[in-house]
Amino acid sequence: MSEKGAMRRVPAGEFKAKCLALMDEVQSRGEGIVITKRGKPVVRMMPLEEAAETPKPSIFGFMRGMATITGDIVESAFSGEGWERMADEKFAPSSFERQG
């Protein structure tokens, strides 16, 4: 940074031409730069701090502890006959007929 603590300003055209070099400069010096467009600040490029980065949360287990299992999750709540009766009622030919 300069004497007053202001960041270096770089016009957008120069940034476009020297983007990779400016990125390396920001990383090596540890100081950010401000990219301007027509003399007005538009973007600030700052170095990343490794400690500030947080890992992306996993989609697996994000709801852990939000539900409880009650009862038997392996055995069916219906007997074999119960399933057959329910299937017969649901898929009986009359259920496919139009209700008029």
N, CA, C and O atoms as a Tinker XYZ file with bonds, in Angstrom:
   400  protein
     1  N      0.835000   -1.176000    0.000000    73     2
     2  CA     0.000000    0.000000    0.000000    64     1     3
     3  C      0.879000    1.237000    0.000000    63     2     4     5
     4  O      2.050000    1.195000    0.377000    81     3
     5  N      0.304000    2.300000   -0.418000    73     3     6
     6  CA     1.059000    3.548000   -0.471000    64     5     7
     7  C      1.147000    4.179000    0.915000    63     6     8     9
     8  O      0.707000    3.595000    1.906000    81     7
     9  N      1.723000    5.383000    0.968000    73     7    10
    10  CA     1.935000    6.071000    2.240000    64     9    11
    11  C      0.637000    6.291000    3.010000    63    10    12    13
    12  O      0.632000    6.170000    4.235000    81    11
    13  N     -0.442000    6.604000    2.343000    73    11    14
    14  CA    -1.699000    6.939000    3.012000    64    13    15
    15  C     -2.567000    5.702000    3.256000    63    14    16    17
    16  O     -3.676000    5.825000    3.776000    81    15
    17  N     -2.091000    4.536000    2.897000    73    15    18
    18  CA    -2.869000    3.322000    3.086000    64    17    19
    19  C     -3.821000    3.026000    1.942000    63    18    20    21
    20  O     -4.599000    2.076000    2.029000    81    19
    21  N     -3.785000    3.810000    0.872000    73    19    22
    22  CA    -4.651000    3.574000   -0.283000    64    21    23
    23  C     -4.065000    2.467000   -1.148000    63    22    24    25
    24  O     -2.847000    2.348000   -1.283000    81    23
    25  N     -4.934000    1.670000   -1.725000    73    23    26
    26  CA    -4.476000    0.601000   -2.601000    64    25    27
    27  C     -4.073000    1.153000   -3.959000    63    26    28    29
    28  O     -4.546000    2.203000   -4.394000    81    27
    29  N     -3.199000    0.428000   -4.603000    73    27    30
    30  CA    -2.783000    0.800000   -5.962000    64    29    31
    31  C     -3.993000    0.700000   -6.872000    63    30    32    33
    32  O     -4.772000   -0.248000   -6.770000    81    31
    33  N     -4.156000    1.667000   -7.760000    73    31    34
    34  CA    -5.251000    1.674000   -8.722000    64    33    35
    35  C     -4.737000    1.292000  -10.098000    63    34    36    37
    36  O     -3.684000    1.754000  -10.536000    81    35
    37  N     -5.496000    0.442000  -10.772000    73    35    38
    38  CA    -5.121000   -0.028000  -12.103000    64    37    39
    39  C     -6.328000    0.154000  -13.017000    63    38    40    41
    40  O     -7.416000   -0.329000  -12.703000    81    39
    41  N     -6.153000    0.845000  -14.143000    73    39    42
    42  CA    -7.269000    0.989000  -15.095000    64    41    43
    43  C     -7.670000   -0.369000  -15.677000    63    42    44    45
    44  O     -6.839000   -1.268000  -15.806000    81    43
    45  N     -8.931000   -0.505000  -16.021000    73    43    46
    46  CA    -9.460000   -1.770000  -16.529000    64    45    47
    47  C     -8.706000   -2.258000  -17.767000    63    46    48    49
    48  O     -8.473000   -3.458000  -17.911000    81    47
    49  N     -8.326000   -1.351000  -18.654000    73    47    50
    50  CA    -7.590000   -1.751000  -19.859000    64    49    51
    51  C     -6.237000   -2.371000  -19.514000    63    50    52    53
    52  O     -5.834000   -3.369000  -20.110000    81    51
    53  N     -5.546000   -1.776000  -18.557000    73    51    54
    54  CA    -4.259000   -2.324000  -18.125000    64    53    55
    55  C     -4.467000   -3.660000  -17.413000    63    54    56    57
    56  O     -3.688000   -4.596000  -17.593000    81    55
    57  N     -5.521000   -3.739000  -16.608000    73    55    58
    58  CA    -5.818000   -4.997000  -15.929000    64    57    59
    59  C     -6.075000   -6.108000  -16.934000    63    58    60    61
    60  O     -5.601000   -7.231000  -16.761000    81    59
    61  N     -6.824000   -5.797000  -17.983000    73    59    62
    62  CA    -7.135000   -6.788000  -19.014000    64    61    63
    63  C     -5.855000   -7.291000  -19.672000    63    62    64    65
    64  O     -5.720000   -8.485000  -19.938000    81    63
    65  N     -4.926000   -6.398000  -19.932000    73    63    66
    66  CA    -3.684000   -6.776000  -20.607000    64    65    67
    67  C     -2.725000   -7.517000  -19.680000    63    66    68    69
    68  O     -1.947000   -8.355000  -20.138000    81    67
    69  N     -2.771000   -7.215000  -18.371000    73    67    70
    70  CA    -1.785000   -7.762000  -17.439000    64    69    71
    71  C     -2.421000   -8.567000  -16.302000    63    70    72    73
    72  O     -1.856000   -8.648000  -15.211000    81    71
    73  N     -3.552000   -9.143000  -16.542000    73    71    74
    74  CA    -4.325000   -9.804000  -15.493000    64    73    75
    75  C     -3.505000  -10.829000  -14.703000    63    74    76    77
    76  O     -3.458000  -10.757000  -13.475000    81    75
    77  N     -2.868000  -11.768000  -15.374000    73    75    78
    78  CA    -2.137000  -12.821000  -14.671000    64    77    79
    79  C     -0.956000  -12.269000  -13.883000    63    78    80    81
    80  O     -0.686000  -12.722000  -12.770000    81    79
    81  N     -0.260000  -11.303000  -14.447000    73    79    82
    82  CA     0.872000  -10.699000  -13.747000    64    81    83
    83  C      0.392000   -9.941000  -12.510000    63    82    84    85
    84  O      1.043000   -9.985000  -11.465000    81    83
    85  N     -0.744000   -9.247000  -12.622000    73    83    86
    86  CA    -1.287000   -8.519000  -11.480000    64    85    87
    87  C     -1.752000   -9.485000  -10.387000    63    86    88    89
    88  O     -1.607000   -9.194000   -9.200000    81    87
    89  N     -2.306000  -10.625000  -10.782000    73    87    90
    90  CA    -2.709000  -11.633000   -9.803000    64    89    91
    91  C     -1.492000  -12.143000   -9.036000    63    90    92    93
    92  O     -1.537000  -12.289000   -7.815000    81    91
    93  N     -0.409000  -12.411000   -9.757000    73    91    94
    94  CA     0.829000  -12.858000   -9.102000    64    93    95
    95  C      1.362000  -11.786000   -8.157000    63    94    96    97
    96  O      1.841000  -12.096000   -7.067000    81    95
    97  N      1.279000  -10.539000   -8.573000    73    95    98
    98  CA     1.762000   -9.419000   -7.747000    64    97    99
    99  C      0.954000   -9.311000   -6.447000    63    98   100   101
   100  O      1.522000   -9.125000   -5.370000    81    99
   101  N     -0.354000   -9.427000   -6.555000    73    99   102
   102  CA    -1.218000   -9.353000   -5.371000    64   101   103
   103  C     -0.881000  -10.492000   -4.409000    63   102   104   105
   104  O     -0.810000  -10.296000   -3.196000    81   103
   105  N     -0.678000  -11.669000   -4.964000    73   103   106
   106  CA    -0.370000  -12.819000   -4.120000    64   105   107
   107  C      0.991000  -12.671000   -3.446000    63   106   108   109
   108  O      1.122000  -12.931000   -2.250000    81   107
   109  N      1.992000  -12.260000   -4.195000    73   107   110
   110  CA     3.347000  -12.176000   -3.638000    64   109   111
   111  C      3.502000  -11.034000   -2.639000    63   110   112   113
   112  O      4.187000  -11.192000   -1.629000    81   111
   113  N      2.880000   -9.887000   -2.904000    73   111   114
   114  CA     3.013000   -8.735000   -2.003000    64   113   115
   115  C      2.046000   -8.795000   -0.826000    63   114   116   117
   116  O      2.275000   -8.184000    0.218000    81   115
   117  N      0.964000   -9.541000   -1.015000    73   115   118
   118  CA    -0.042000   -9.595000    0.043000    64   117   119
   119  C     -0.875000   -8.335000    0.135000    63   118   120   121
   120  O     -1.552000   -8.115000    1.140000    81   119
   121  N     -0.839000   -7.509000   -0.887000    73   119   122
   122  CA    -1.600000   -6.261000   -0.924000    64   121   123
   123  C     -2.565000   -6.276000   -2.100000    63   122   124   125
   124  O     -2.239000   -6.768000   -3.181000    81   123
   125  N     -3.749000   -5.734000   -1.878000    73   123   126
   126  CA    -4.746000   -5.703000   -2.929000    64   125   127
   127  C     -4.553000   -4.550000   -3.890000    63   126   128   129
   128  O     -3.761000   -3.639000   -3.646000    81   127
   129  N     -5.289000   -4.606000   -4.986000    73   127   130
   130  CA    -5.320000   -3.507000   -5.953000    64   129   131
   131  C     -6.779000   -3.190000   -6.262000    63   130   132   133
   132  O     -7.665000   -4.026000   -6.083000    81   131
   133  N     -7.009000   -1.971000   -6.728000    73   131   134
   134  CA    -8.351000   -1.549000   -7.127000    64   133   135
   135  C     -8.350000   -1.372000   -8.631000    63   134   136   137
   136  O     -7.507000   -0.661000   -9.179000    81   135
   137  N     -9.297000   -2.021000   -9.305000    73   135   138
   138  CA    -9.428000   -1.882000  -10.758000    64   137   139
   139  C    -10.468000   -0.801000  -11.009000    63   138   140   141
   140  O    -11.565000   -0.831000  -10.451000    81   139
   141  N    -10.107000    0.149000  -11.854000    73   139   142
   142  CA   -10.989000    1.286000  -12.127000    64   141   143
   143  C    -11.501000    1.248000  -13.558000    63   142   144   145
   144  O    -10.877000    0.673000  -14.450000    81   143
   145  N    -12.634000    1.866000  -13.749000    73   143   146
   146  CA   -13.219000    2.012000  -15.085000    64   145   147
   147  C    -13.611000    3.471000  -15.219000    63   146   148   149
   148  O    -14.454000    3.971000  -14.474000    81   147
   149  N    -12.994000    4.145000  -16.170000    73   147   150
   150  CA   -13.176000    5.590000  -16.369000    64   149   151
   151  C    -12.846000    6.369000  -15.094000    63   150   152   153
   152  O    -13.498000    7.361000  -14.769000    81   151
   153  N    -11.825000    5.900000  -14.384000    73   151   154
   154  CA   -11.356000    6.580000  -13.189000    64   153   155
   155  C    -12.121000    6.276000  -11.913000    63   154   156   157
   156  O    -11.732000    6.733000  -10.838000    81   155
   157  N    -13.210000    5.509000  -12.013000    73   155   158
   158  CA   -14.004000    5.172000  -10.833000    64   157   159
   159  C    -13.705000    3.738000  -10.395000    63   158   160   161
   160  O    -13.635000    2.844000  -11.238000    81   159
   161  N    -13.529000    3.503000   -9.096000    73   159   162
   162  CA   -13.262000    2.144000   -8.608000    64   161   163
   163  C    -14.432000    1.214000   -8.900000    63   162   164   165
   164  O    -15.591000    1.552000   -8.658000    81   163
   165  N    -14.104000    0.035000   -9.424000    73   163   166
   166  CA   -15.130000   -0.939000   -9.772000    64   165   167
   167  C    -14.950000   -2.232000   -8.989000    63   166   168   169
   168  O    -15.913000   -2.786000   -8.460000    81   167
   169  N    -13.697000   -2.712000   -8.917000    73   167   170
   170  CA   -13.418000   -4.008000   -8.297000    64   169   171
   171  C    -12.166000   -3.902000   -7.448000    63   170   172   173
   172  O    -11.226000   -3.179000   -7.777000    81   171
   173  N    -12.176000   -4.638000   -6.349000    73   171   174
   174  CA   -10.980000   -4.739000   -5.513000    64   173   175
   175  C    -10.496000   -6.186000   -5.575000    63   174   176   177
   176  O    -11.268000   -7.112000   -5.326000    81   175
   177  N     -9.232000   -6.379000   -5.904000    73   175   178
   178  CA    -8.642000   -7.714000   -5.928000    64   177   179
   179  C     -7.741000   -7.830000   -4.708000    63   178   180   181
   180  O     -6.784000   -7.073000   -4.545000    81   179
   181  N     -8.071000   -8.805000   -3.848000    73   179   182
   182  CA    -7.333000   -8.990000   -2.602000    64   181   183
   183  C     -6.733000  -10.393000   -2.563000    63   182   184   185
   184  O     -7.285000  -11.314000   -3.166000    81   183
   185  N     -5.618000  -10.568000   -1.867000    73   183   186
   186  CA    -5.063000  -11.915000   -1.726000    64   185   187
   187  C     -5.932000  -12.746000   -0.784000    63   186   188   189
   188  O     -6.505000  -12.230000    0.175000    81   187
   189  N     -6.015000  -14.020000   -1.076000    73   187   190
   190  CA    -6.752000  -14.921000   -0.198000    64   189   191
   191  C     -5.892000  -15.277000    0.997000    63   190   192   193
   192  O     -4.684000  -15.470000    0.870000    81   191
   193  N     -6.508000  -15.359000    2.135000    73   191   194
   194  CA    -5.820000  -15.821000    3.316000    64   193   195
   195  C     -6.193000  -17.283000    3.510000    63   194   196   197
   196  O     -7.374000  -17.614000    3.612000    81   195
   197  N     -5.216000  -18.141000    3.560000    73   195   198
   198  CA    -5.466000  -19.578000    3.665000    64   197   199
   199  C     -6.312000  -19.922000    4.887000    63   198   200   201
   200  O     -7.203000  -20.766000    4.801000    81   199
   201  N     -6.046000  -19.283000    6.017000    73   199   202
   202  CA    -6.780000  -19.592000    7.236000    64   201   203
   203  C     -8.238000  -19.157000    7.149000    63   202   204   205
   204  O     -9.093000  -19.724000    7.830000    81   203
   205  N     -8.530000  -18.170000    6.331000    73   203   206
   206  CA    -9.896000  -17.650000    6.240000    64   205   207
   207  C    -10.796000  -18.550000    5.409000    63   206   208   209
   208  O    -12.019000  -18.449000    5.500000    81   207
   209  N    -10.216000  -19.423000    4.603000    73   207   210
   210  CA   -11.021000  -20.291000    3.765000    64   209   211
   211  C    -11.678000  -21.371000    4.613000    63   210   212   213
   212  O    -11.031000  -21.994000    5.454000    81   211
   213  N    -12.954000  -21.583000    4.387000    73   211   214
   214  CA   -13.663000  -22.630000    5.097000    64   213   215
   215  C    -14.019000  -23.722000    4.108000    63   214   216   217
   216  O    -14.382000  -23.427000    2.969000    81   215
   217  N    -13.923000  -24.971000    4.516000    73   215   218
   218  CA   -14.246000  -26.051000    3.593000    64   217   219
   219  C    -15.732000  -26.061000    3.259000    63   218   220   221
   220  O    -16.571000  -25.698000    4.083000    81   219
   221  N    -16.038000  -26.479000    2.049000    73   219   222
   222  CA   -17.420000  -26.555000    1.604000    64   221   223
   223  C    -18.104000  -27.693000    2.369000    63   222   224   225
   224  O    -17.573000  -28.802000    2.421000    81   223
   225  N    -19.263000  -27.435000    2.957000    73   223   226
   226  CA   -19.926000  -28.495000    3.720000    64   225   227
   227  C    -20.372000  -29.630000    2.806000    63   226   228   229
   228  O    -20.742000  -29.407000    1.654000    81   227
   229  N    -20.332000  -30.830000    3.328000    73   227   230
   230  CA   -20.729000  -32.009000    2.575000    64   229   231
   231  C    -22.248000  -32.100000    2.509000    63   230   232   233
   232  O    -22.944000  -31.673000    3.430000    81   231
   233  N    -22.754000  -32.658000    1.420000    73   231   234
   234  CA   -24.193000  -32.865000    1.323000    64   233   235
   235  C    -24.616000  -34.090000    2.131000    63   234   236   237
   236  O    -25.802000  -34.281000    2.400000    81   235
   237  N    -23.649000  -34.916000    2.516000    73   235   238
   238  CA   -23.944000  -36.108000    3.289000    64   237   239
   239  C    -23.898000  -35.784000    4.781000    63   238   240   241
   240  O    -22.899000  -35.267000    5.280000    81   239
   241  N    -24.962000  -36.084000    5.471000    73   239   242
   242  CA   -25.003000  -35.900000    6.909000    64   241   243
   243  C    -25.364000  -34.503000    7.363000    63   242   244   245
   244  O    -25.274000  -34.211000    8.555000    81   243
   245  N    -25.772000  -33.623000    6.454000    73   243   246
   246  CA   -26.059000  -32.249000    6.873000    64   245   247
   247  C    -27.321000  -32.156000    7.733000    63   246   248   249
   248  O    -27.532000  -31.154000    8.416000    81   247
   249  N    -28.157000  -33.192000    7.702000    73   247   250
   250  CA   -29.369000  -33.179000    8.528000    64   249   251
   251  C    -29.226000  -34.103000    9.744000    63   250   252   253
   252  O    -30.218000  -34.441000   10.390000    81   251
   253  N    -28.003000  -34.503000   10.049000    73   251   254
   254  CA   -27.761000  -35.399000   11.177000    64   253   255
   255  C    -28.345000  -34.799000   12.454000    63   254   256   257
   256  O    -28.146000  -33.623000   12.759000    81   255
   257  N    -29.073000  -35.646000   13.194000    73   255   258
   258  CA   -29.646000  -35.211000   14.454000    64   257   259
   259  C    -30.980000  -34.498000   14.334000    63   258   260   261
   260  O    -31.535000  -34.064000   15.344000    81   259
   261  N    -31.508000  -34.366000   13.128000    73   259   262
   262  CA   -32.763000  -33.634000   12.950000    64   261   263
   263  C    -33.982000  -34.560000   12.893000    63   262   264   265
   264  O    -35.113000  -34.082000   12.804000    81   263
   265  N    -33.768000  -35.870000   12.942000    73   263   266
   266  CA   -34.871000  -36.817000   12.883000    64   265   267
   267  C    -34.561000  -37.976000   13.824000    63   266   268   269
   268  O    -33.409000  -38.215000   14.186000    81   267
   269  N    -35.604000  -38.680000   14.206000    73   267   270
   270  CA   -35.415000  -39.870000   15.033000    64   269   271
   271  C    -36.133000  -41.028000   14.381000    63   270   272   273
   272  O    -37.157000  -40.849000   13.721000    81   271
   273  N    -35.592000  -42.214000   14.568000    73   271   274
   274  CA   -36.190000  -43.428000   14.036000    64   273   275
   275  C    -36.946000  -44.091000   15.172000    63   274   276   277
   276  O    -36.381000  -44.360000   16.232000    81   275
   277  N    -38.217000  -44.350000   14.947000    73   275   278
   278  CA   -39.023000  -45.050000   15.946000    64   277   279
   279  C    -39.593000  -46.297000   15.310000    63   278   280   281
   280  O    -40.021000  -46.276000   14.156000    81   279
   281  N    -39.600000  -47.361000   16.045000    73   279   282
   282  CA   -40.149000  -48.607000   15.533000    64   281   283
   283  C    -39.137000  -49.363000   14.695000    63   282   284   285
   284  O    -37.952000  -49.034000   14.661000    81   283
   285  N    -39.638000  -50.383000   14.022000    73   283   286
   286  CA   -38.794000  -51.269000   13.228000    64   285   287
   287  C    -38.725000  -50.747000   11.796000    63   286   288   289
   288  O    -39.756000  -50.632000   11.133000    81   287
   289  N    -37.529000  -50.432000   11.311000    73   287   290
   290  CA   -37.407000  -49.903000    9.950000    64   289   291
   291  C    -37.163000  -50.998000    8.925000    63   290   292   293
   292  O    -37.087000  -50.721000    7.728000    81   291
   293  N    -37.038000  -52.261000    9.389000    73   291   294
   294  CA   -36.778000  -53.366000    8.473000    64   293   295
   295  C    -38.069000  -54.090000    8.120000    63   294   296   297
   296  O    -38.319000  -54.380000    6.950000    81   295
   297  N    -38.889000  -54.382000    9.120000    73   295   298
   298  CA   -40.127000  -55.116000    8.889000    64   297   299
   299  C    -41.223000  -54.163000    8.422000    63   298   300   301
   300  O    -41.237000  -52.989000    8.795000    81   299
   301  N    -42.115000  -54.665000    7.625000    73   299   302
   302  CA   -43.230000  -53.881000    7.122000    64   301   303
   303  C    -44.297000  -53.721000    8.198000    63   302   304   305
   304  O    -44.457000  -54.583000    9.063000    81   303
   305  N    -45.010000  -52.632000    8.137000    73   303   306
   306  CA   -46.128000  -52.412000    9.047000    64   305   307
   307  C    -47.331000  -53.240000    8.626000    63   306   308   309
   308  O    -48.253000  -53.442000    9.416000    81   307
   309  N    -47.330000  -53.723000    7.379000    73   307   310
   310  CA   -48.419000  -54.540000    6.854000    64   309   311
   311  C    -47.956000  -55.978000    6.738000    63   310   312   313
   312  O    -46.777000  -56.244000    6.503000    81   311
   313  N    -48.876000  -56.894000    6.903000    73   311   314
   314  CA   -48.579000  -58.301000    6.650000    64   313   315
   315  C    -48.619000  -58.520000    5.144000    63   314   316   317
   316  O    -48.982000  -57.610000    4.399000    81   315
   317  N    -48.258000  -59.690000    4.694000    73   315   318
   318  CA   -48.315000  -59.998000    3.266000    64   317   319
   319  C    -49.706000  -59.809000    2.711000    63   318   320   321
   320  O    -49.879000  -59.313000    1.597000    81   319
   321  N    -50.713000  -60.210000    3.500000    73   319   322
   322  CA   -52.097000  -60.047000    3.062000    64   321   323
   323  C    -52.475000  -58.568000    3.004000    63   322   324   325
   324  O    -53.242000  -58.155000    2.134000    81   323
   325  N    -51.945000  -57.782000    3.918000    73   323   326
   326  CA   -52.249000  -56.348000    3.937000    64   325   327
   327  C    -51.750000  -55.659000    2.680000    63   326   328   329
   328  O    -52.432000  -54.797000    2.126000    81   327
   329  N    -50.555000  -56.039000    2.226000    73   327   330
   330  CA   -50.004000  -55.464000    0.995000    64   329   331
   331  C    -50.848000  -55.866000   -0.211000    63   330   332   333
   332  O    -51.142000  -55.046000   -1.080000    81   331
   333  N    -51.232000  -57.138000   -0.248000    73   331   334
   334  CA   -52.035000  -57.620000   -1.374000    64   333   335
   335  C    -53.379000  -56.905000   -1.422000    63   334   336   337
   336  O    -53.835000  -56.495000   -2.490000    81   335
   337  N    -54.010000  -56.759000   -0.259000    73   335   338
   338  CA   -55.309000  -56.091000   -0.209000    64   337   339
   339  C    -55.182000  -54.631000   -0.646000    63   338   340   341
   340  O    -56.022000  -54.127000   -1.391000    81   339
   341  N    -54.125000  -53.953000   -0.177000    73   339   342
   342  CA   -53.922000  -52.557000   -0.545000    64   341   343
   343  C    -53.664000  -52.438000   -2.055000    63   342   344   345
   344  O    -54.175000  -51.523000   -2.700000    81   343
   345  N    -52.873000  -53.362000   -2.614000    73   343   346
   346  CA   -52.594000  -53.333000   -4.047000    64   345   347
   347  C    -53.865000  -53.604000   -4.845000    63   346   348   349
   348  O    -54.112000  -52.967000   -5.869000    81   347
   349  N    -54.663000  -54.546000   -4.372000    73   347   350
   350  CA   -55.913000  -54.853000   -5.075000    64   349   351
   351  C    -56.845000  -53.653000   -5.085000    63   350   352   353
   352  O    -57.479000  -53.365000   -6.100000    81   351
   353  N    -56.932000  -52.948000   -3.957000    73   351   354
   354  CA   -57.811000  -51.779000   -3.873000    64   353   355
   355  C    -57.300000  -50.638000   -4.751000    63   354   356   357
   356  O    -58.085000  -49.953000   -5.408000    81   355
   357  N    -55.995000  -50.439000   -4.758000    73   355   358
   358  CA   -55.424000  -49.310000   -5.494000    64   357   359
   359  C    -55.460000  -49.525000   -6.999000    63   358   360   361
   360  O    -55.742000  -48.603000   -7.764000    81   359
   361  N    -55.170000  -50.757000   -7.416000    73   359   362
   362  CA   -55.053000  -51.010000   -8.850000    64   361   363
   363  C    -56.229000  -51.793000   -9.415000    63   362   364   365
   364  O    -56.119000  -52.403000  -10.479000    81   363
   365  N    -57.326000  -51.779000   -8.725000    73   363   366
   366  CA   -58.515000  -52.445000   -9.236000    64   365   367
   367  C    -58.993000  -51.725000  -10.491000    63   366   368   369
   368  O    -58.845000  -50.508000  -10.595000    81   367
   369  N    -59.564000  -52.457000  -11.446000    73   367   370
   370  CA   -60.008000  -51.821000  -12.696000    64   369   371
   371  C    -60.954000  -50.653000  -12.475000    63   370   372   373
   372  O    -60.960000  -49.714000  -13.271000    81   371
   373  N    -61.752000  -50.683000  -11.417000    73   371   374
   374  CA   -62.699000  -49.592000  -11.194000    64   373   375
   375  C    -61.976000  -48.277000  -10.873000    63   374   376   377
   376  O    -62.521000  -47.197000  -11.098000    81   375
   377  N    -60.739000  -48.372000  -10.342000    73   375   378
   378  CA   -60.023000  -47.142000  -10.002000    64   377   379
   379  C    -59.508000  -46.421000  -11.251000    63   378   380   381
   380  O    -59.165000  -45.240000  -11.195000    81   379
   381  N    -59.457000  -47.143000  -12.381000    73   379   382
   382  CA   -58.974000  -46.526000  -13.625000    64   381   383
   383  C    -60.116000  -45.944000  -14.455000    63   382   384   385
   384  O    -59.884000  -45.222000  -15.424000    81   383
   385  N    -61.331000  -46.261000  -14.070000    73   383   386
   386  CA   -62.469000  -45.743000  -14.800000    64   385   387
   387  C    -62.634000  -44.257000  -14.503000    63   386   388   389
   388  O    -62.302000  -43.779000  -13.418000    81   387
   389  N    -63.142000  -43.558000  -15.472000    73   387   390
   390  CA   -63.363000  -42.117000  -15.297000    64   389   391
   391  C    -64.504000  -41.878000  -14.330000    63   390   392   393
   392  O    -65.540000  -42.544000  -14.349000    81   391
   393  N    -64.262000  -40.906000  -13.496000    73   391   394
   394  CA   -65.322000  -40.488000  -12.576000    64   393   395
   395  C    -66.160000  -39.450000  -13.321000    63   394   396   397
   396  O    -65.620000  -38.431000  -13.752000    81   395
   397  N    -67.446000  -39.679000  -13.483000    73   395   398
   398  CA   -68.248000  -38.779000  -14.299000    64   397   399
   399  C    -69.128000  -37.984000  -13.542000    63   398   400
   400  O    -69.868000  -37.176000  -14.103000    81   399
